[in-house]
Amino acid sequence: MIKREMYMSRIRPFIGTELIKVMTGIRRCGKSVMLELIKQELIESGVNPSQFISINFEDMNCAHLQTAKALHEEITGRAAEINGKVYLFFDEIQEVKDWEKCVNSLRVTLDCDIYITGSNAKLLSGELATYLGGRYVEFVIYPFSFAEFMELYHTIEPNAQIQRCFQKYLLSGGMPYLANIRYADEPSRQYLHDLFNSVQLKDIVKRNKIRDVDLLERIIAYVMANVGNTFSATSLAKFLKNEQRTVAPETILNYIKYCCDAFLLYQVKREDLQGKQILASNEKYYIADHGIREAVFGGNMRDINLVLENMVCLELLRRGYEVTVGRSGDKEIDFVCNKRGEKLYVQVAYLLASDETVAREFGAYDNIRDNYPKYVVSLDEFDMSRNGIKHRNIRDFLLAKEWN
């Protein structure tokens, strides 16, 4: 179990407080392990494990607790036998009907510290916001970063060079369980394929009562093939029409939103850097784990420029940046990143192999006159920094403790 200190350092200040700690993210990205890490810290700080009540709602043995009333009765009964503060750990809470009423009631009536996980972004919208307004903190958990992947991969292949690790990461992605099957190619592909099917069926089709599964599959395939390309529902509707499927752009956008709610995809909006406004159309989408893309559709090596961009986008999100695609005149900047007033710009390229590529990637910053850090990252080994714009090898960029 690796420590995932990036998340623990954010969660730690809230341990022991009355705020409900909510961890969300794609299925199997390591949310349950985060609960175990929190328990470890509590035990180290002197809390007796007998004060813990843990329930995983995907366990069939807990099926009878999938209503707010049943869960409330179970917890209050068990809490009555515990001396001192009660620590509640609820895994995949979205399986419980009206769970927010139960959790809010427990928060009010018990001396307790509550941690919950869920695989759906809508967990914290609407109803929950009403019941728990201002009483929870959310932490989005992502699949492994390259640094976390390397830490684990070195337990299997201790002498693997950074280039070897990166090549493996490019194809396998960052799903934690792959270490259990030692990153073997065929079992990894099988696992990621089954995981994708599970997300699609449980978190997208069933949750949103989708009838036209074939259409959903086509839309996901199209978006995955085009990660990092600007996207319009109208152009996808035309593409589907050529395949004898007539579908309204609104339906396409709804289906993609369901994929974002299940944390399969992340939407990055476009921003006009001169007019300082968010543009209404042609967002970009990135997949939560590029290993899933390779397992389900293949082509990560062929589309390496898109996959590198996907990696960088997820790393920026993982580190807590708000990310947009920047437009400045007729030029586009891959990522404009903000975090509490701290700002940086990132261009991603595969290789700066020609003068034209160098001019294009560095030239994207021509109209930007501020002094925030500007990066071009690529797989090149030589430093090509110029005009105050920093060039970094993508592996070094992903492993850097901080960017400045």
C-alpha positions in Angstrom: 0.0 0.0 0.0 1.7 3.2 -1.0 1.1 6.2 1.2 -0.5 8.6 -1.4 0.8 11.6 0.6 -0.5 14.1 -1.9 -4.1 13.2 -0.8 -3.3 12.5 2.8 -1.7 16.0 3.3 -5.0 17.5 2.1 -7.3 15.2 4.2 -5.2 15.2 7.4 -6.3 18.7 8.6 -9.9 17.5 8.6 -9.4 14.3 10.5 -11.3 14.4 13.8 -13.4 17.4 12.7 -17.2 17.3 12.3 -17.0 17.9 8.6 -17.9 14.9 6.5 -14.9 13.8 4.4 -16.1 12.8 0.9 -13.7 11.0 -1.5 -14.9 10.7 -5.1 -13.3 9.3 -8.3 -13.6 6.6 -10.9 -14.3 3.1 -9.7 -11.2 1.2 -8.5 -8.9 4.3 -8.4 -7.9 3.6 -4.8 -10.6 5.3 -2.7 -11.0 2.3 -0.4 -7.3 2.3 0.2 -7.5 6.0 1.2 -10.0 4.9 3.9 -7.4 2.3 5.1 -4.7 4.9 5.1 -6.9 7.2 7.3 -7.6 4.3 9.7 -3.8 3.7 9.9 -3.2 7.3 10.9 -6.0 7.2 13.5 -4.6 4.1 15.0 -1.1 5.7 15.1 -2.6 8.7 16.9 -4.0 6.4 19.6 -7.6 5.7 18.4 -8.7 2.1 19.2 -9.9 0.2 16.1 -12.9 -1.0 18.1 -14.2 2.6 17.5 -14.4 2.0 13.8 -17.5 1.0 11.9 -16.8 0.2 8.2 -19.3 -0.8 5.6 -18.7 -1.4 1.9 -22.1 -1.1 0.1 -20.9 -3.2 -2.9 -20.6 -6.2 -0.5 -23.7 -8.3 -0.9 -23.6 -9.0 2.8 -24.6 -5.3 3.3 -27.5 -5.3 0.8 -30.0 -5.1 3.6 -28.5 -1.8 4.6 -29.2 0.0 1.4 -31.9 2.3 2.7 -31.4 5.3 4.9 -33.6 3.9 7.7 -32.0 0.5 7.8 -28.5 2.0 7.8 -29.4 4.5 10.5 -30.8 1.8 12.8 -27.7 -0.4 12.2 -25.2 2.4 13.0 -27.0 3.8 16.0 -27.3 0.3 17.5 -23.6 -0.5 17.0 -22.5 3.0 18.1 -24.3 2.6 21.4 -21.8 -0.2 22.3 -18.7 1.9 21.6 -17.0 4.1 24.2 -15.8 7.5 22.9 -15.9 8.9 19.4 -17.2 6.7 16.7 -15.4 6.6 13.3 -17.7 5.8 10.4 -16.3 4.6 7.0 -18.9 4.2 4.2 -17.5 2.8 0.9 -19.5 3.4 -2.3 -22.3 5.2 -0.4 -24.3 6.0 -3.6 -25.7 2.4 -3.4 -27.8 3.5 -0.3 -31.1 5.2 -1.1 -31.4 8.6 0.5 -28.0 8.1 2.2 -27.6 11.9 2.8 -30.5 12.0 5.2 -29.0 9.1 7.2 -25.5 10.6 7.2 -26.8 14.0 8.2 -28.8 12.5 11.1 -25.8 10.5 12.3 -23.6 13.7 12.2 -26.1 15.5 14.4 -26.9 12.8 16.9 -23.6 10.9 17.4 -20.2 12.0 18.5 -18.7 10.8 15.3 -16.1 11.4 12.5 -17.5 10.4 9.0 -15.6 9.3 5.9 -17.5 8.3 2.7 -16.5 7.4 -0.8 -18.5 7.4 -4.0 -18.1 6.8 -7.8 -20.4 9.5 -9.0 -20.0 13.3 -9.1 -23.7 13.8 -8.6 -23.1 12.5 -5.1 -22.5 16.1 -4.0 -25.1 17.9 -6.1 -28.8 18.7 -5.5 -30.1 16.8 -2.5 -26.8 16.5 -0.7 -26.0 20.1 -0.9 -29.3 20.8 0.7 -28.8 18.4 3.6 -25.1 18.9 4.1 -24.6 22.5 2.9 -21.2 23.6 4.1 -20.7 20.5 6.2 -18.5 18.4 4.0 -15.2 18.6 2.2 -14.6 16.8 -1.1 -11.4 15.2 -2.3 -11.3 13.9 -5.9 -9.0 10.8 -6.0 -7.3 10.0 -9.3 -5.5 6.9 -10.6 -1.8 6.8 -9.9 0.4 9.6 -11.1 3.6 8.7 -12.9 5.5 9.2 -9.6 3.2 6.8 -7.7 3.3 4.3 -10.6 7.1 4.3 -10.5 7.1 3.7 -6.7 5.0 0.7 -7.1 6.6 -0.6 -10.4 10.0 -0.6 -8.7 8.7 -3.1 -6.1 8.2 -5.5 -9.1 11.1 -4.5 -11.3 13.6 -2.8 -8.9 16.2 -2.0 -11.6 13.8 -0.6 -14.2 15.2 2.6 -15.7 12.9 5.7 -15.9 12.4 5.2 -19.7 11.2 1.7 -19.1 8.8 2.8 -16.4 7.5 5.5 -18.6 6.9 3.2 -21.5 5.0 0.8 -19.2 3.0 3.7 -17.7 2.1 4.9 -21.3 0.4 1.6 -22.0 -0.8 0.4 -18.6 -1.9 3.7 -17.0 -2.3 4.2 -13.3 -5.0 1.9 -12.0 -3.7 0.6 -8.6 -4.8 -3.0 -8.9 -2.4 -3.7 -11.8 0.5 -4.1 -9.4 -1.3 -7.2 -8.0 -1.0 -8.9 -11.4 2.6 -7.6 -11.7 1.6 -5.4 -14.7 1.6 -8.5 -17.0 0.3 -7.4 -20.4 -2.6 -9.7 -21.1 -4.1 -9.9 -17.5 -3.7 -6.1 -17.3 -5.6 -5.6 -20.5 -8.3 -8.0 -19.4 -8.7 -6.2 -16.0 -8.9 -2.7 -17.5 -11.4 -3.9 -20.1 -13.6 -5.4 -17.4 -13.2 -2.3 -15.3 -14.3 -0.2 -18.2 -17.4 -2.4 -18.8 -18.2 -2.2 -15.1 -18.0 1.7 -15.1 -20.1 1.8 -18.3 -22.8 -0.6 -17.0 -23.1 0.3 -13.2 -22.1 3.9 -13.1 -23.4 5.2 -16.5 -26.1 2.9 -18.0 -27.9 1.7 -14.8 -27.6 5.0 -12.9 -29.0 7.1 -15.7 -31.4 4.5 -17.1 -29.9 4.6 -20.6 -31.8 2.5 -23.1 -29.7 3.0 -26.1 -26.4 1.4 -24.9 -25.1 1.0 -28.5 -25.3 4.8 -29.0 -23.5 5.3 -25.7 -20.7 2.9 -26.7 -20.2 4.7 -30.0 -20.1 8.1 -28.3 -17.5 6.9 -25.8 -15.4 5.3 -28.5 -15.4 8.6 -30.5 -14.5 10.7 -27.5 -11.7 8.3 -26.4 -10.3 8.2 -29.9 -10.2 12.0 -29.9 -9.0 12.8 -26.4 -7.6 16.3 -26.4 -9.1 17.3 -29.7 -11.7 20.1 -29.5 -15.1 18.6 -29.6 -18.5 19.7 -30.8 -21.7 17.7 -30.4 -22.8 18.8 -33.8 -19.8 17.3 -35.6 -20.3 14.1 -33.7 -24.0 14.1 -34.7 -22.9 14.4 -38.3 -20.3 11.6 -37.9 -23.0 9.3 -36.4 -25.4 10.3 -39.2 -22.9 8.9 -41.7 -23.1 5.6 -39.7 -26.9 5.6 -40.1 -27.6 6.8 -36.5 -29.6 10.0 -36.2 -29.2 11.6 -32.8 -29.7 15.1 -31.4 -26.6 17.0 -30.2 -28.4 17.4 -26.8 -28.5 13.7 -26.4 -24.8 13.4 -27.1 -24.0 16.1 -24.6 -26.2 14.3 -21.9 -24.4 11.0 -22.5 -21.0 12.7 -22.2 -22.1 14.4 -19.0 -23.1 11.0 -17.6 -19.5 9.8 -18.4 -18.1 12.8 -16.6 -20.4 12.2 -13.6 -18.9 8.7 -13.4 -15.4 10.2 -13.6 -14.6 8.3 -16.8 -14.1 11.5 -18.6 -13.0 15.0 -17.6 -14.2 18.1 -19.4 -11.8 21.0 -20.0 -13.5 24.2 -21.1 -12.0 26.8 -23.5 -11.1 30.3 -22.4 -10.5 33.4 -24.4 -7.3 34.8 -22.8 -7.8 38.3 -24.2 -11.5 38.7 -23.5 -11.1 36.8 -20.2 -14.3 34.7 -20.8 -15.1 31.0 -21.0 -16.2 30.0 -24.5 -19.5 28.2 -24.8 -18.5 25.4 -27.3 -15.7 23.1 -28.4 -14.5 21.9 -25.1 -11.9 19.1 -24.8 -12.3 15.8 -23.0 -9.7 13.7 -21.3 -10.0 10.1 -20.0 -9.4 9.4 -16.3 -6.9 6.7 -17.1 -5.1 6.3 -20.4 -4.5 2.6 -19.6 -8.2 2.1 -20.1 -8.0 3.7 -23.5 -5.2 1.3 -24.5 -7.0 -1.7 -23.2 -10.4 -0.9 -24.8 -9.4 0.8 -28.0 -5.7 0.4 -28.4 -3.5 2.9 -30.3 -1.8 4.7 -27.4 1.6 4.5 -29.2 0.0 5.6 -32.5 -1.7 8.5 -30.8 1.1 9.2 -28.4 0.8 13.0 -28.8 -2.9 12.8 -27.5 -1.9 10.4 -24.7 0.9 12.6 -23.5 -1.5 15.5 -23.4 -4.0 13.4 -21.4 -1.2 12.5 -18.9 -0.3 16.1 -18.4 -4.0 17.2 -18.0 -4.6 14.6 -15.3 -1.4 15.5 -13.5 -2.5 19.2 -13.4 -6.0 18.2 -12.1 -4.4 15.8 -9.5 -2.3 18.7 -8.2 -5.4 20.8 -7.6 -5.2 23.2 -10.6 -8.3 24.5 -12.4 -7.5 23.8 -16.0 -8.8 25.5 -19.2 -7.7 25.4 -22.8 -6.5 28.9 -23.7 -7.2 30.8 -26.9 -5.1 33.8 -27.7 -5.9 35.3 -31.1 -5.5 32.5 -33.6 -3.3 30.5 -31.3 -4.2 27.8 -28.8 -2.5 27.0 -25.5 -3.1 23.4 -24.4 -3.5 24.2 -20.7 -4.0 27.4 -18.7 -3.8 26.4 -15.0 -4.9 28.3 -11.9 -4.6 27.4 -8.2 -5.3 30.1 -5.7 -3.8 32.8 -7.7 -0.8 30.7 -8.8 -0.9 30.4 -12.6 1.1 28.5 -15.2 0.8 27.7 -18.9 1.7 24.3 -20.5 2.1 23.3 -24.1 2.4 19.5 -24.8 4.2 18.1 -27.9 5.4 14.6 -28.8 8.8 15.7 -30.2 10.2 19.1 -31.2 11.6 17.4 -34.3 11.5 20.3 -36.8 12.0 24.1 -36.8 8.3 24.4 -37.7 7.2 22.4 -34.6 9.5 24.4 -32.3 8.1 27.7 -33.8 4.5 26.5 -33.4 4.8 25.2 -29.8 6.9 28.1 -28.4 5.0 30.6 -30.6 1.7 29.8 -28.9 2.9 32.1 -26.2 3.6 35.1 -28.5 0.5 37.1 -27.4 0.9 36.4 -23.7 2.7 39.2 -22.0 2.4 38.2 -18.3 5.2 36.8 -16.2 3.7 33.5 -15.1 5.7 30.3 -15.9 5.3 29.0 -19.4 6.3 25.5 -20.3 6.7 23.4 -23.4 6.9 19.7 -22.5 7.9 16.9 -24.9 9.8 13.6 -25.0 13.0 15.3 -26.2 16.0 14.7 -24.0 17.7 18.1 -24.7 16.7 21.3 -23.1 15.4 23.7 -25.8 14.2 26.5 -23.4 14.1 29.9 -25.1 12.8 33.5 -24.6 11.9 32.8 -21.0 9.8 29.8 -21.9 10.9 26.6 -20.2 11.2 23.3 -22.0 11.0 20.1 -20.0 11.2 16.4 -20.8 7.7 15.1 -20.0 9.0 12.5 -17.6 10.8 15.1 -15.6 7.8 17.4 -15.7 5.5 14.8 -14.3 8.0 13.8 -11.5 8.8 17.4 -10.5 7.8 18.2 -6.9 6.7 21.6 -8.0 6.6 23.8 -11.1 7.7 27.4 -10.9 
